[in-house]
């Protein structure tokens, strides 16, 4: 039991060595991220379609749970803009945003996502659930900020706009209602955006969003912003979130399941990638499966106290790292800042203008766009750059969940296509060695007359069996008169399935009809075991298998010398030294 507790609660690994020096670093980081959390949490709650107070509720229980279980020292937990967009896209199909039913469904979604993450983490699926490839994430994180920014145009312009994830629909409605833009609202929001962009380059002591938020509340209160038509956040309940089970309705759960699964996976990918980034930078190791458990527990138990979904925040984690964070305890200090705000400061936020909140959201969202990632993907591997563009376009034009799904499908199709047409290299001998290398990449490599030596750079399975068979048969047909032996270098074949075995038999039979013998060299132990069980060794003949291509070539040249009494083997030995 004691061993299980130590293995589960990672806090037991770092708490015994905790000291005042580490506390100073965590205190600075915790206060910094706490100050950032207040405007971001409220703003991101608005993106999700729930009142701003729920963004602060997400800073209480989840931030107390994660340090008990998490393995990342740097990760700052809380609401994240992209997650909130997924929430809004899924829940808005079932209820009107900001209604009681919508809030209930959002809390239920948080519990479901947390439950799925706990289940996947306990099954140790962290390493096999990476279905969101880098291009898919890149495409989604380009489209999502644009959708987030567009969703705030109603608060920025002071006009009624439909609650939708479709940017084109929002833009059409803005153009249709351009004459109804509330100029004072637009002026407040526009100035806030300009100041946020400017202050970012000045690098102030406090985060730009905090300065703008505090200043706007003061001006709004003193100048009577509501009197000139500026919409304010209004009453925010004071006090801590109370315990309560979300309303569990199986029909609602069934309808929310696709969104919950999407959210659970996107959050895990975010936490895993962020955790790995900071772990590599600070020279420690994180456990992906345990991060999944920690995230799941944070969401599941947070939902019992009215929390919306939480995951790892890049901006707050980066700020925490810069503030010299030492342990996950910084999250508890951040939670203390949020608790103090809920107990003492919520009346202050009554005077927060909605266009200011919209400006903070828009600037935060647009800062997520990383064009350099697209350039890297496209220049490094053009196909992956195209998948990223395809994912972004689908997310913008078709929908968030549909865009992610289509991106994943495109990524998988690309992977299957790549594996179905593996690289097959024709090999030649490197003089004065026994090494066989790709003739196209090594000019010094020399082919051997009468032999064709091939290497397939992939596992041999049903995905590529037909391609490999046809490739060898076609190559042999091209050189039918000059080639009498084909050697497959199997050193790069990691696995072999029954389809591949059948295709090898077909290939060997076709080659035999052309008086071409097939030999296999360099197979790994597990692959040899499969060949033995399948009877392929007997089918080709035991003398058709060798430890490496050198042995196979030496054997074949010896046979050829016996046929016409030439000295090919001696010449080969001279080449190999």
C-alpha positions as CSV (number, residue, x, y, z in Angstrom):
1,X,0.0,0.0,0.0
2,X,2.8,2.4,0.9
3,X,4.6,1.6,-2.4
4,X,1.3,2.3,-4.3
5,X,0.8,5.6,-2.6
6,X,4.4,6.7,-3.4
7,X,4.0,5.6,-7.0
8,X,0.6,7.4,-7.4
9,X,1.2,10.6,-5.4
10,X,4.3,12.1,-7.0
11,X,4.4,14.8,-4.4
12,X,6.1,12.2,-2.1
13,X,9.1,12.3,-4.4
14,X,9.9,16.0,-4.1
15,X,8.2,17.2,-0.9
16,X,10.8,15.6,1.6
17,X,13.6,17.6,0.0
18,X,11.6,20.8,-0.1
19,X,13.3,23.9,1.4
20,X,13.1,27.6,1.7
21,X,15.0,28.3,-1.4
22,X,12.6,26.3,-3.5
23,X,9.7,27.9,-1.8
24,X,10.9,31.4,-2.8
25,X,11.0,30.3,-6.4
26,X,7.6,28.7,-6.2
27,X,6.2,31.8,-4.4
28,X,7.3,34.2,-7.1
29,X,6.1,31.9,-9.9
30,X,2.8,31.1,-8.1
31,X,1.9,34.8,-7.6
32,X,3.0,35.7,-11.1
33,X,0.8,33.0,-12.7
34,X,-2.0,33.8,-10.2
35,X,-2.1,37.5,-11.4
36,X,-2.1,36.3,-15.0
37,X,-4.8,33.7,-14.3
38,X,-7.4,36.2,-13.1
39,X,-8.0,38.0,-16.5
40,X,-7.2,34.9,-18.6
41,X,-9.5,32.6,-16.6
42,X,-12.4,35.1,-16.8
43,X,-11.8,35.7,-20.5
44,X,-11.5,32.0,-21.4
45,X,-14.8,31.3,-19.5
46,X,-16.5,33.7,-21.9
47,X,-15.0,31.8,-24.9
48,X,-16.6,28.6,-23.4
49,X,-19.9,30.3,-23.2
50,X,-20.2,30.4,-19.4
51,X,-20.1,33.4,-16.9
52,X,-16.6,34.7,-16.1
53,X,-16.8,33.4,-12.5
54,X,-16.4,29.8,-13.7
55,X,-13.0,30.7,-15.1
56,X,-12.0,31.6,-11.5
57,X,-13.6,28.4,-10.1
58,X,-11.3,26.5,-12.4
59,X,-8.4,27.9,-10.4
60,X,-9.3,26.3,-7.1
61,X,-9.6,22.5,-6.9
62,X,-7.8,21.5,-10.1
63,X,-4.7,23.5,-9.0
64,X,-4.7,21.8,-5.6
65,X,-5.1,18.3,-7.2
66,X,-2.4,18.5,-9.9
67,X,0.6,19.0,-7.6
68,X,-0.3,15.8,-5.7
69,X,-0.1,13.6,-8.9
70,X,1.8,15.6,-11.6
71,X,5.3,14.9,-12.7
72,X,6.0,18.3,-14.4
73,X,7.7,21.0,-12.3
74,X,6.9,23.8,-14.7
75,X,3.3,23.1,-15.9
76,X,0.8,25.8,-14.9
77,X,-2.7,24.3,-14.9
78,X,-5.9,26.2,-15.8
79,X,-8.4,27.0,-18.5
80,X,-6.9,27.2,-22.0
81,X,-8.4,29.1,-25.0
82,X,-8.3,26.3,-27.5
83,X,-10.0,23.9,-25.0
84,X,-12.7,26.4,-24.4
85,X,-13.4,26.6,-28.1
86,X,-13.9,22.8,-28.2
87,X,-16.3,23.2,-25.2
88,X,-18.3,25.9,-26.9
89,X,-18.5,24.0,-30.2
90,X,-19.8,20.9,-28.5
91,X,-22.1,22.2,-25.8
92,X,-23.7,25.0,-27.9
93,X,-25.2,22.2,-30.1
94,X,-27.3,21.2,-27.0
95,X,-28.0,24.4,-25.2
96,X,-27.9,28.2,-25.4
97,X,-24.7,29.7,-24.0
98,X,-24.8,31.3,-20.5
99,X,-28.0,29.5,-19.6
100,X,-28.4,27.2,-16.6
101,X,-28.6,24.1,-18.8
102,X,-25.5,25.1,-20.8
103,X,-23.5,25.6,-17.6
104,X,-24.7,22.2,-16.3
105,X,-23.7,20.5,-19.5
106,X,-20.2,22.2,-19.4
107,X,-19.6,20.9,-15.9
108,X,-20.7,17.4,-16.9
109,X,-18.4,17.6,-19.9
110,X,-15.5,18.5,-17.6
111,X,-16.3,15.4,-15.5
112,X,-16.5,13.2,-18.6
113,X,-13.2,14.4,-20.0
114,X,-11.5,13.9,-16.7
115,X,-13.0,10.4,-16.4
116,X,-11.8,9.5,-19.8
117,X,-8.3,10.8,-19.0
118,X,-8.2,8.8,-15.8
119,X,-9.3,5.7,-17.6
120,X,-6.7,6.1,-20.4
121,X,-4.0,7.0,-17.9
122,X,-4.7,3.9,-15.7
123,X,-4.6,1.7,-18.8
124,X,-1.2,3.3,-19.6
125,X,-2.4,4.5,-23.0
126,X,-0.4,7.7,-22.9
127,X,2.3,6.5,-25.4
128,X,-0.2,5.0,-27.9
129,X,-2.8,7.8,-28.0
130,X,-0.7,10.2,-30.1
131,X,-3.1,10.2,-32.9
132,X,-2.8,14.0,-33.1
133,X,0.3,14.4,-35.2
134,X,2.3,17.6,-35.3
135,X,0.8,18.8,-38.6
136,X,-2.8,18.2,-37.2
137,X,-2.0,20.2,-34.0
138,X,-0.3,23.0,-36.1
139,X,-3.3,23.2,-38.4
140,X,-5.8,23.3,-35.5
141,X,-3.8,25.9,-33.6
142,X,-3.8,28.2,-36.6
143,X,-7.5,28.0,-37.2
144,X,-8.6,28.0,-33.5
145,X,-7.2,31.5,-32.7
146,X,-9.0,32.9,-35.7
147,X,-12.3,31.3,-34.5
148,X,-11.7,32.6,-31.0
149,X,-11.0,36.1,-32.2
150,X,-14.1,36.1,-34.4
151,X,-16.3,34.8,-31.6
152,X,-15.5,38.0,-29.6
153,X,-16.4,40.5,-32.3
154,X,-19.9,41.0,-30.8
155,X,-18.4,42.2,-27.5
156,X,-15.7,44.2,-29.4
157,X,-18.2,46.0,-31.7
158,X,-21.3,46.1,-29.4
159,X,-23.6,44.3,-31.9
160,X,-25.6,41.1,-31.8
161,X,-23.9,38.3,-33.6
162,X,-24.8,34.6,-33.8
163,X,-23.0,32.2,-31.4
164,X,-21.3,30.1,-34.0
165,X,-17.9,28.5,-34.7
166,X,-18.0,29.4,-38.4
167,X,-15.9,32.5,-39.1
168,X,-17.4,33.1,-42.5
169,X,-20.9,33.4,-40.9
170,X,-19.7,35.8,-38.3
171,X,-17.9,38.0,-40.8
172,X,-21.1,38.0,-43.0
173,X,-23.1,39.1,-40.0
174,X,-20.6,41.8,-39.1
175,X,-20.7,43.3,-42.6
176,X,-24.5,43.1,-42.6
177,X,-24.7,45.0,-39.3
178,X,-21.7,47.3,-39.8
179,X,-24.1,50.4,-39.4
180,X,-25.1,49.2,-35.9
181,X,-21.5,49.1,-34.5
182,X,-21.5,50.9,-31.1
183,X,-18.6,53.4,-31.5
184,X,-17.9,53.8,-27.8
185,X,-17.6,50.0,-27.3
186,X,-15.4,49.7,-30.4
187,X,-13.2,52.6,-29.1
188,X,-12.7,50.9,-25.7
189,X,-11.8,47.6,-27.3
190,X,-9.6,49.0,-30.1
191,X,-7.6,51.1,-27.6
192,X,-7.2,48.1,-25.4
193,X,-5.9,45.9,-28.3
194,X,-3.4,48.7,-29.3
195,X,-2.2,49.0,-25.7
196,X,-1.8,45.3,-25.3
197,X,0.2,45.1,-28.4
198,X,2.4,48.0,-27.3
199,X,2.9,46.9,-23.7
200,X,4.0,43.5,-24.9
201,X,7.1,45.0,-26.4
202,X,7.8,47.2,-23.4
203,X,8.1,44.2,-21.1
204,X,6.5,45.6,-17.9
205,X,6.8,44.1,-14.5
206,X,3.1,43.0,-14.5
207,X,1.5,41.2,-17.4
208,X,-0.1,43.5,-19.9
209,X,-3.5,42.0,-19.5
210,X,-3.5,42.7,-15.8
211,X,-2.5,46.3,-16.3
212,X,-5.3,46.8,-18.9
213,X,-7.8,45.0,-16.8
214,X,-7.1,47.1,-13.7
215,X,-6.9,50.3,-15.5
216,X,-10.2,49.7,-17.4
217,X,-12.1,48.8,-14.2
218,X,-10.9,52.1,-12.6
219,X,-11.8,54.2,-15.6
220,X,-15.1,52.4,-16.1
221,X,-16.1,53.0,-12.4
222,X,-15.0,56.6,-12.3
223,X,-16.3,57.7,-15.8
224,X,-19.6,55.8,-15.7
225,X,-19.0,53.6,-18.7
226,X,-22.3,51.9,-18.4
227,X,-24.1,55.2,-18.9
228,X,-22.8,55.6,-22.4
229,X,-23.8,52.0,-23.4
230,X,-20.7,50.1,-22.5
231,X,-21.6,46.6,-21.4
232,X,-20.1,45.5,-18.1
233,X,-19.4,42.1,-16.7
234,X,-21.9,42.8,-13.9
235,X,-22.5,41.0,-10.7
236,X,-20.1,38.2,-9.9
237,X,-20.9,35.9,-7.0
238,X,-18.5,36.2,-4.0
239,X,-17.2,33.1,-2.3
240,X,-15.7,29.7,-3.1
241,X,-17.4,27.2,-5.4
242,X,-19.6,24.7,-3.5
243,X,-19.5,20.9,-3.8
244,X,-22.1,19.3,-5.9
245,X,-22.4,16.4,-8.4
246,X,-23.1,17.5,-12.0
247,X,-26.6,16.5,-13.2
248,X,-25.9,13.1,-14.7
249,X,-28.2,12.4,-17.7
250,X,-27.3,9.5,-19.9
251,X,-28.8,11.1,-23.0
252,X,-26.7,14.2,-22.4
253,X,-23.6,12.0,-21.7
254,X,-24.1,10.2,-25.0
255,X,-24.4,13.4,-26.9
256,X,-21.4,14.9,-25.2
257,X,-19.2,11.9,-25.6
258,X,-17.5,12.9,-28.9
259,X,-16.7,16.3,-27.5
260,X,-15.4,14.8,-24.3
261,X,-13.2,12.4,-26.2
262,X,-11.9,15.2,-28.4
263,X,-11.3,17.4,-25.4
264,X,-9.6,14.7,-23.4
265,X,-7.1,13.9,-26.3
266,X,-6.4,17.5,-27.2
267,X,-5.7,18.3,-23.6
268,X,-3.4,15.4,-23.1
269,X,-1.5,16.3,-26.3
270,X,-1.1,19.8,-25.0
271,X,0.0,18.7,-21.5
272,X,2.4,16.1,-22.8
273,X,4.0,18.4,-25.4
274,X,4.3,21.3,-22.9
275,X,5.6,19.0,-20.2
276,X,8.2,17.4,-22.5
277,X,9.4,20.9,-23.7
278,X,10.0,22.2,-20.2
279,X,11.4,18.9,-18.9
280,X,14.0,18.9,-21.7
281,X,14.9,22.5,-21.0
282,X,15.3,21.9,-17.3
283,X,16.8,18.4,-17.5
284,X,14.3,16.2,-15.9
285,X,11.9,13.4,-17.0
286,X,8.1,13.4,-17.0
287,X,5.8,10.4,-17.1
288,X,3.2,10.8,-19.9
289,X,0.8,8.2,-18.4
290,X,0.9,9.9,-15.0
291,X,0.4,13.3,-16.5
292,X,-2.8,11.8,-18.0
293,X,-3.9,10.6,-14.6
294,X,-3.0,14.0,-13.0
295,X,-4.9,15.9,-15.6
296,X,-7.9,13.6,-15.4
297,X,-8.0,13.8,-11.6
298,X,-7.8,17.6,-11.9
299,X,-10.7,17.8,-14.3
300,X,-12.8,15.1,-12.6
301,X,-12.6,16.4,-9.0
302,X,-12.7,20.0,-10.2
303,X,-16.1,19.4,-11.9
304,X,-17.4,18.5,-8.4
305,X,-16.7,22.2,-7.5
306,X,-18.0,23.8,-10.7
307,X,-14.7,23.9,-12.6
308,X,-14.6,24.1,-16.3
309,X,-12.0,22.0,-18.2
310,X,-8.3,22.7,-17.4
311,X,-5.1,21.7,-19.0
312,X,-1.6,23.1,-19.3
313,X,-1.3,26.8,-20.3
314,X,1.7,27.7,-22.4
315,X,1.7,31.4,-21.5
316,X,1.4,30.8,-17.8
317,X,3.8,27.9,-17.8
318,X,6.4,30.1,-19.6
319,X,5.9,32.9,-17.1
320,X,6.3,30.4,-14.3
321,X,9.5,29.1,-15.8
322,X,10.9,32.6,-16.1
323,X,9.9,33.3,-12.5
324,X,12.2,30.4,-11.5
325,X,9.6,27.9,-10.5
326,X,11.0,24.9,-8.6
327,X,8.2,22.4,-8.0
328,X,4.5,21.8,-8.8
329,X,3.7,23.6,-5.5
330,X,3.6,26.8,-7.5
331,X,0.1,25.7,-8.6
332,X,-1.1,25.7,-5.0
333,X,0.2,29.2,-4.5
334,X,-1.7,30.2,-7.7
335,X,-4.8,28.6,-6.3
336,X,-4.3,30.7,-3.1
337,X,-4.3,33.9,-5.2
338,X,-7.5,32.8,-7.0
339,X,-9.2,31.9,-3.6
340,X,-8.2,35.3,-2.2
341,X,-9.8,36.9,-5.3
342,X,-13.0,34.9,-4.9
343,X,-13.3,35.8,-1.3
344,X,-12.4,39.5,-1.5
345,X,-12.2,41.0,-5.0
346,X,-15.2,39.8,-7.0
347,X,-17.2,43.0,-6.5
348,X,-14.4,44.9,-8.2
349,X,-15.0,43.0,-11.4
350,X,-18.5,44.3,-11.7
351,X,-17.1,47.4,-13.5
352,X,-15.0,45.4,-16.0
353,X,-16.1,46.4,-19.5
354,X,-16.9,43.5,-21.9
355,X,-14.9,45.1,-24.8
356,X,-11.8,45.0,-22.6
357,X,-12.4,41.3,-21.9
358,X,-12.9,40.8,-25.6
359,X,-9.6,42.6,-26.4
360,X,-7.7,40.4,-23.9
361,X,-9.2,37.3,-25.6
362,X,-8.5,38.5,-29.1
363,X,-4.8,39.4,-28.4
364,X,-4.2,36.3,-26.4
365,X,-5.7,34.1,-29.2
366,X,-3.8,35.8,-32.0
367,X,-0.5,35.4,-30.1
368,X,-1.1,31.6,-30.4
369,X,-0.6,31.7,-34.2
370,X,2.8,30.4,-35.2
371,X,3.5,30.8,-38.9
372,X,7.1,29.6,-38.4
373,X,5.7,26.2,-37.5
374,X,3.9,26.0,-40.9
375,X,7.1,27.1,-42.7
376,X,9.1,24.4,-40.8
377,X,6.6,21.7,-41.6
378,X,6.4,22.6,-45.3
379,X,10.1,23.0,-45.9
380,X,11.1,19.9,-43.9
381,X,8.4,17.6,-45.3
382,X,6.0,19.1,-47.8
383,X,3.3,16.5,-47.3
384,X,3.1,17.4,-43.5
385,X,2.8,21.1,-44.3
386,X,-0.1,20.3,-46.6
387,X,-1.8,18.3,-43.9
388,X,-1.5,21.2,-41.5
389,X,-3.0,23.6,-44.1
390,X,-5.8,21.0,-44.8
391,X,-6.6,20.7,-41.1
392,X,-6.7,24.5,-40.7
393,X,-9.0,24.9,-43.7
394,X,-11.4,22.2,-42.6
395,X,-11.5,23.6,-39.0
396,X,-12.3,27.1,-40.3
397,X,-14.8,26.0,-43.0
398,X,-16.5,22.8,-41.7
399,X,-16.2,22.9,-38.0
400,X,-13.8,22.4,-35.0
401,X,-14.4,18.7,-34.3
402,X,-14.9,17.9,-38.0
403,X,-11.6,19.7,-38.8
404,X,-9.7,17.8,-36.1
405,X,-11.2,14.5,-37.2
406,X,-10.4,15.2,-40.9
407,X,-6.9,16.2,-40.0
408,X,-6.4,13.0,-38.1
409,X,-7.8,11.0,-41.0
410,X,-5.6,12.8,-43.5
411,X,-2.6,12.2,-41.3
412,X,-3.4,8.5,-41.0
413,X,-4.0,8.1,-44.7
414,X,-0.6,9.8,-45.3
415,X,1.0,7.4,-42.9
416,X,-0.6,4.4,-44.5
417,X,0.4,5.6,-48.0
418,X,4.0,6.1,-46.8
419,X,4.2,2.6,-45.3
420,X,2.4,1.1,-48.3
421,X,5.2,2.4,-50.6
422,X,8.4,2.1,-48.5
423,X,11.8,3.0,-49.8
424,X,13.4,0.0,-51.5
425,X,17.2,0.4,-52.1
426,X,19.3,-1.5,-54.6
427,X,22.6,-2.2,-52.9
428,X,26.2,-2.5,-54.0
429,X,29.4,-3.5,-52.3
430,X,31.7,-0.8,-50.8
431,X,35.3,-1.7,-51.8
432,X,37.6,-3.0,-49.1
433,X,34.6,-3.7,-46.8
434,X,31.9,-6.2,-46.5
435,X,29.3,-3.5,-46.4
436,X,26.4,-3.2,-48.9
437,X,25.0,0.3,-49.4
438,X,22.4,2.1,-51.5
439,X,23.8,2.5,-55.1
440,X,22.0,5.8,-55.6
441,X,23.4,7.4,-52.5
442,X,26.9,5.9,-52.5
443,X,28.8,6.4,-55.8
444,X,31.6,4.2,-54.5
445,X,29.3,1.2,-54.2
446,X,29.7,-1.3,-56.9
447,X,26.9,-3.7,-58.2
448,X,27.7,-7.4,-58.6
449,X,27.0,-8.9,-62.0
450,X,24.2,-11.4,-62.1
451,X,22.9,-10.4,-58.6
452,X,20.4,-7.9,-57.5
453,X,20.6,-7.1,-53.8
454,X,17.6,-5.2,-52.4
455,X,16.8,-3.7,-49.0
456,X,13.3,-2.7,-47.9
457,X,13.3,0.1,-45.3
458,X,10.1,-0.9,-43.4
459,X,8.4,-3.7,-41.7
460,X,7.0,-6.1,-44.2
461,X,3.2,-6.4,-43.7
462,X,-0.1,-6.5,-45.5
463,X,0.2,-2.7,-46.0
464,X,3.2,-2.9,-48.3
465,X,3.4,-6.6,-49.2
466,X,1.9,-6.1,-52.7
467,X,4.1,-3.1,-53.4
468,X,7.3,-4.9,-52.4
469,X,6.4,-8.0,-54.4
470,X,5.5,-6.0,-57.5
471,X,8.7,-3.9,-57.1
472,X,11.0,-6.9,-57.0
473,X,9.2,-8.7,-59.8
474,X,9.3,-5.5,-62.0
475,X,13.0,-4.9,-61.3
476,X,13.7,-8.5,-62.1
477,X,11.7,-8.3,-65.3
478,X,13.7,-5.3,-66.4
479,X,17.0,-7.2,-65.8
480,X,15.7,-10.7,-66.6
481,X,18.5,-11.6,-68.9
482,X,21.3,-10.4,-66.7
483,X,19.9,-11.2,-63.2
484,X,19.9,-14.8,-62.0
485,X,19.8,-14.3,-58.2
486,X,17.9,-11.8,-56.0
487,X,19.1,-11.2,-52.4
488,X,16.8,-9.5,-49.9
489,X,18.7,-7.8,-47.1
490,X,16.2,-8.3,-44.3
491,X,18.1,-6.5,-41.6
492,X,15.7,-3.5,-41.6
493,X,12.5,-5.7,-41.5
494,X,11.3,-5.6,-37.9
495,X,8.1,-7.6,-38.4
496,X,6.5,-9.9,-40.8
497,X,2.8,-10.9,-41.1
498,X,1.0,-13.7,-42.8
499,X,0.1,-11.5,-45.9
500,X,3.7,-10.7,-46.4
501,X,4.7,-14.4,-46.1
502,X,2.2,-15.3,-48.8
503,X,3.5,-12.6,-51.1
504,X,7.1,-13.8,-50.6
505,X,5.9,-17.2,-51.8
506,X,4.2,-15.7,-54.8
507,X,7.3,-13.6,-55.6
508,X,9.6,-16.6,-55.2
509,X,7.4,-18.7,-57.5
510,X,7.3,-16.0,-60.2
511,X,11.1,-15.5,-60.1
512,X,11.6,-19.2,-60.3
513,X,9.6,-19.3,-63.5
514,X,12.2,-16.8,-64.9
515,X,15.1,-18.9,-63.6
516,X,15.9,-16.4,-60.8
517,X,16.6,-17.7,-57.3
518,X,15.5,-15.8,-54.3
519,X,17.7,-15.5,-51.2
520,X,17.1,-13.8,-47.9
521,X,19.8,-12.5,-45.5
522,X,20.2,-10.6,-42.2
523,X,16.8,-11.4,-40.7
524,X,16.3,-10.6,-37.0
525,X,15.5,-13.4,-34.5
526,X,11.7,-12.6,-34.1
527,X,11.3,-12.5,-37.8
528,X,13.1,-15.8,-38.3
529,X,10.8,-17.3,-35.7
530,X,7.7,-16.3,-37.8
531,X,9.3,-17.6,-41.0
532,X,10.0,-21.0,-39.3
533,X,6.4,-21.2,-37.9
534,X,4.9,-20.3,-41.3
535,X,6.9,-23.0,-43.1
536,X,8.6,-20.4,-45.4
537,X,12.1,-21.7,-44.6
538,X,11.2,-25.1,-46.0
539,X,9.4,-23.5,-49.0
540,X,12.5,-21.6,-50.2
541,X,15.0,-24.1,-48.8
542,X,17.2,-23.8,-45.8
543,X,20.2,-23.0,-48.0
544,X,18.4,-19.8,-49.1
545,X,18.9,-18.0,-45.7
546,X,22.1,-16.3,-44.5
547,X,23.3,-14.2,-41.6
548,X,24.2,-11.2,-43.8
549,X,24.4,-10.2,-47.5
550,X,28.1,-10.9,-47.6
551,X,27.6,-14.6,-46.8
552,X,24.7,-14.8,-49.3
553,X,26.7,-13.2,-52.1
554,X,29.8,-15.5,-51.3
555,X,27.5,-18.6,-51.5
556,X,25.9,-17.4,-54.8
557,X,29.2,-16.5,-56.5
558,X,30.5,-19.9,-55.5
559,X,27.5,-21.6,-57.2
560,X,28.0,-19.4,-60.3
561,X,31.7,-20.3,-60.5
562,X,30.8,-24.0,-60.5
563,X,28.4,-23.5,-63.4
564,X,30.8,-21.9,-65.8
565,X,34.2,-22.3,-64.1
566,X,34.9,-18.6,-63.7
567,X,36.5,-16.8,-60.7
568,X,33.8,-14.4,-59.6
569,X,34.2,-15.4,-55.9
570,X,38.0,-14.6,-56.1
571,X,37.3,-11.3,-57.7
572,X,34.7,-10.5,-55.0
573,X,37.2,-11.4,-52.3
574,X,39.7,-9.0,-53.9
575,X,37.1,-6.2,-53.8
576,X,36.2,-6.8,-50.2
577,X,39.8,-7.0,-49.2
